[in-house]
Amino acid sequence: MAAPEWSQSEDEGFSNQNEQEASSREDDEDSESSLHDVLYMKMSDLVEFLLLKYHAKQPTTKAEMLSRVIKEHQDHFPEIFSLASDFLQLLFGIDVKEVNPSTQTYVLVTTLGLTYDGMMSNGKSMPNTGLLVMLLRLILAEGDCAPEEIIWEALNVMGVRDGREHWIYGEPRELITKVWVQEQYLEYQQVPNSDPARYQFLWGPRAYAETTRLKVRESFQRDYRRDLSSVLYLSEESMSNEEEGV
């Protein structure tokens, strides 16, 4: 059987159809990208709003968050709220807890029962408990005693580097080897008989007094089950924007 002959008009018809489909896909992708950008901005706004509530020691409600932050994107509130809550817990060590389901009222507290957040009374600094929780986890994972080099390897993955000012935590070496040691959350000591000298981290007495190994393990397991890749990505974007002055 002879192959059918295609006319120029048929070729043009298929070409136009392909162009329309490609254009439609591009429009869908642009729309999804635009929505992602909007939701990211709303998440950032909600994090900022909740940090202000935390510093003022004020509760908030779902209604207040919707009216003051989310506004016309109320259909996406569960997604925005969930991501903002993960962001606050992972980076700042702040839990968003519902205290009255009937009024959907929430309070913000430091995670794991820890009482120190590093914030100054003038409100110019940010809570740094998230990094402390990470260190307590690492020490626990290393058998209650973590070599300093292991700590820095893990912190580097988070974008926290020795000698480099961090947009949340400030100068990290000062924080983890002096401030938290003075606050008795950590112990920083030389490894016995090490030559050249090497150092290690242990839990301090205040960490044992305020939280437990079980709570820290459970928090790690909870975060391990969650997909925190988006939170880490957003934190990297935030750090990049902060460094660029955006």
C-alpha positions as CSV (number, residue, x, y, z in Angstrom):
1,M,0.0,0.0,0.0
2,A,1.4,3.4,-0.9
3,A,2.2,5.8,1.9
4,P,-0.3,8.7,2.2
5,E,0.9,12.0,0.8
6,W,0.8,14.8,3.4
7,S,-0.3,18.2,2.2
8,Q,1.4,21.4,3.2
9,S,-1.7,22.5,5.1
10,E,-1.7,19.2,7.1
11,D,2.0,19.8,8.0
12,E,1.2,23.4,9.1
13,G,-1.8,22.0,11.1
14,F,0.4,19.6,13.0
15,S,3.1,22.3,13.5
16,N,0.5,24.7,14.9
17,Q,-0.9,22.1,17.2
18,N,2.6,21.2,18.5
19,E,3.4,24.9,19.1
20,Q,0.1,25.4,20.9
21,E,0.8,22.3,23.2
22,A,4.4,23.6,23.9
23,S,3.1,27.0,24.6
24,S,0.4,25.6,27.0
25,R,3.1,23.5,28.8
26,E,5.2,26.6,29.2
27,D,2.3,28.6,30.5
28,D,1.6,25.9,33.1
29,E,5.2,25.8,34.1
30,D,5.3,29.6,34.4
31,S,2.1,29.5,36.5
32,E,3.5,26.8,38.8
33,S,6.7,28.7,39.2
34,S,4.9,31.9,39.9
35,L,2.7,30.2,42.5
36,H,5.8,28.6,44.1
37,D,7.4,32.1,44.4
38,V,4.3,33.6,45.9
39,L,3.9,30.8,48.5
40,Y,7.6,31.1,49.4
41,M,7.2,34.8,50.0
42,K,4.1,34.1,52.1
43,M,6.0,31.5,54.1
44,S,8.8,34.0,54.7
45,D,6.3,36.6,55.8
46,L,4.7,34.1,58.2
47,V,8.1,33.1,59.7
48,E,8.9,36.8,60.3
49,F,5.4,37.4,61.8
50,L,5.8,34.4,64.1
51,L,9.3,35.4,65.2
52,L,7.8,38.8,66.2
53,K,5.2,37.0,68.2
54,Y,7.8,34.8,69.8
55,H,9.9,37.7,70.9
56,A,6.9,39.5,72.3
57,K,5.8,36.3,74.0
58,Q,2.3,36.7,72.5
59,P,0.0,33.9,71.2
60,T,-1.5,34.0,67.8
61,T,-4.5,32.5,66.0
62,K,-5.2,31.0,62.6
63,A,-7.6,33.9,62.0
64,E,-4.9,36.4,62.7
65,M,-2.4,34.7,60.5
66,L,-4.9,34.5,57.6
67,S,-5.9,38.2,57.9
68,R,-2.5,39.7,58.5
69,V,-0.2,37.5,56.5
70,I,-1.8,34.9,54.2
71,K,-4.7,37.1,52.9
72,E,-5.8,36.1,49.4
73,H,-3.9,32.8,49.5
74,Q,-6.0,31.2,52.3
75,D,-6.5,28.0,50.3
76,H,-2.8,27.4,50.6
77,F,-2.7,28.0,54.4
78,P,-2.0,24.4,55.4
79,E,1.0,24.2,53.1
80,I,2.4,27.6,54.1
81,F,1.8,27.0,57.8
82,S,3.4,23.6,57.7
83,L,6.5,24.8,55.9
84,A,6.9,27.9,58.2
85,S,6.6,25.6,61.3
86,D,9.3,23.3,60.0
87,F,11.5,26.3,59.1
88,L,11.1,27.7,62.7
89,Q,11.8,24.4,64.3
90,L,14.8,23.4,62.2
91,L,16.6,26.7,62.0
92,F,15.5,28.6,65.1
93,G,14.6,25.8,67.5
94,I,11.1,27.1,68.0
95,D,8.0,24.9,68.2
96,V,4.5,26.2,67.1
97,K,2.1,24.6,69.5
98,E,-1.7,24.7,69.3
99,V,-3.0,25.4,72.8
100,N,-6.7,25.9,72.1
101,P,-8.2,23.9,69.2
102,S,-11.6,25.6,69.5
103,T,-10.1,29.0,68.8
104,Q,-7.1,27.6,66.9
105,T,-4.7,29.5,69.1
106,Y,-1.0,28.9,69.0
107,V,2.0,29.7,71.2
108,L,5.7,29.7,70.3
109,V,8.2,28.0,72.6
110,T,11.7,26.8,72.5
111,T,11.9,23.2,71.5
112,L,12.8,20.2,73.7
113,G,12.2,22.2,76.9
114,L,15.4,24.3,76.4
115,T,15.2,27.7,78.1
116,Y,18.0,29.6,76.4
117,D,17.5,31.0,72.9
118,G,20.4,33.6,72.6
119,M,18.1,36.5,71.8
120,M,19.0,39.9,73.2
121,S,16.4,42.1,74.9
122,N,16.5,44.6,72.0
123,G,15.2,41.9,69.6
124,K,18.0,42.5,67.1
125,S,19.4,38.9,67.3
126,M,17.6,35.7,66.2
127,P,16.9,32.6,68.2
128,N,19.8,30.1,67.8
129,T,18.4,27.1,69.6
130,G,18.1,25.2,66.3
131,L,21.8,24.9,66.1
132,L,22.1,23.9,69.7
133,V,19.6,21.0,69.1
134,M,21.7,19.9,66.1
135,L,24.8,19.8,68.3
136,L,23.1,17.8,71.0
137,R,21.9,15.3,68.4
138,L,25.4,14.9,66.9
139,I,26.9,14.4,70.4
140,L,24.3,11.8,71.2
141,A,24.9,10.0,67.8
142,E,28.6,9.9,68.5
143,G,28.1,8.1,71.8
144,D,27.8,11.1,74.1
145,C,31.2,12.5,73.0
146,A,31.7,14.1,69.5
147,P,35.1,14.9,68.1
148,E,35.3,18.6,67.0
149,E,36.1,17.7,63.4
150,I,32.9,15.6,63.1
151,I,30.9,18.6,64.4
152,W,32.4,21.0,61.9
153,E,31.9,18.5,59.0
154,A,28.2,18.3,59.9
155,L,27.8,22.1,60.4
156,N,29.5,22.7,57.0
157,V,26.7,20.8,55.3
158,M,24.2,23.2,57.0
159,G,26.2,26.2,55.7
160,V,27.6,27.0,59.1
161,R,31.4,27.4,58.7
162,D,34.2,28.1,61.1
163,G,35.3,31.7,60.9
164,R,32.4,32.8,58.7
165,E,29.6,35.0,60.0
166,H,26.2,33.2,59.7
167,W,23.0,35.2,59.1
168,I,21.2,33.5,62.1
169,Y,24.0,32.2,64.4
170,G,26.6,34.9,64.1
171,E,30.2,33.7,64.5
172,P,29.8,29.9,65.1
173,R,33.0,29.1,66.9
174,E,32.4,31.8,69.5
175,L,28.9,30.4,70.0
176,I,29.7,26.7,70.3
177,T,33.0,26.9,72.2
178,K,32.4,29.8,74.5
179,V,28.8,31.0,74.8
180,W,27.1,27.6,75.1
181,V,30.0,26.3,77.2
182,Q,29.5,29.3,79.6
183,E,25.7,28.6,79.6
184,Q,26.6,25.0,80.5
185,Y,24.8,23.4,77.6
186,L,28.0,22.1,76.2
187,E,31.4,20.9,77.4
188,Y,34.4,21.6,75.2
189,Q,37.5,19.7,76.3
190,Q,40.8,18.4,75.0
191,V,40.9,14.7,74.0
192,P,43.0,13.0,76.7
193,N,46.6,12.2,75.6
194,S,46.1,13.8,72.1
195,D,49.2,15.3,70.6
196,P,48.8,17.5,68.7
197,A,45.8,18.6,70.8
198,R,42.4,17.6,69.6
199,Y,39.1,18.6,71.1
200,Q,35.6,17.1,71.7
201,F,32.1,18.1,72.7
202,L,29.9,16.6,75.3
203,W,26.5,17.6,76.8
204,G,26.8,20.1,79.6
205,P,24.9,19.9,82.9
206,R,22.2,22.4,81.8
207,A,21.4,20.2,78.8
208,Y,20.8,17.2,81.0
209,A,18.7,19.3,83.4
210,E,16.4,20.8,80.7
211,T,15.9,17.9,78.3
212,T,16.6,14.2,77.9
213,R,18.3,11.8,75.5
214,L,14.9,10.4,74.7
215,K,13.4,13.7,73.7
216,V,16.4,14.5,71.5
217,R,16.3,11.0,69.8
218,E,12.5,11.4,69.2
219,S,13.0,14.8,67.6
220,F,15.7,13.4,65.3
221,Q,13.5,10.5,64.3
222,R,10.6,12.9,63.6
223,D,12.7,15.1,61.4
224,Y,14.2,12.1,59.7
225,R,10.7,10.9,58.6
226,R,9.8,14.3,57.3
227,D,10.9,15.7,54.0
228,L,13.0,18.7,55.1
229,S,14.8,19.2,51.8
230,S,12.5,22.2,50.9
231,V,13.3,23.8,54.3
232,L,17.0,23.4,53.8
233,Y,16.7,24.8,50.3
234,L,14.8,27.8,51.5
235,S,17.3,28.4,54.3
236,E,20.1,28.4,51.7
237,E,18.1,30.9,49.6
238,S,17.5,33.1,52.7
239,M,21.2,33.0,53.6
240,S,22.1,33.9,50.0
241,N,19.6,36.8,50.0
242,E,20.9,38.0,53.4
243,E,24.5,38.0,52.2
244,E,23.5,39.9,49.0
245,G,21.5,42.3,51.0
246,V,18.2,41.4,49.3
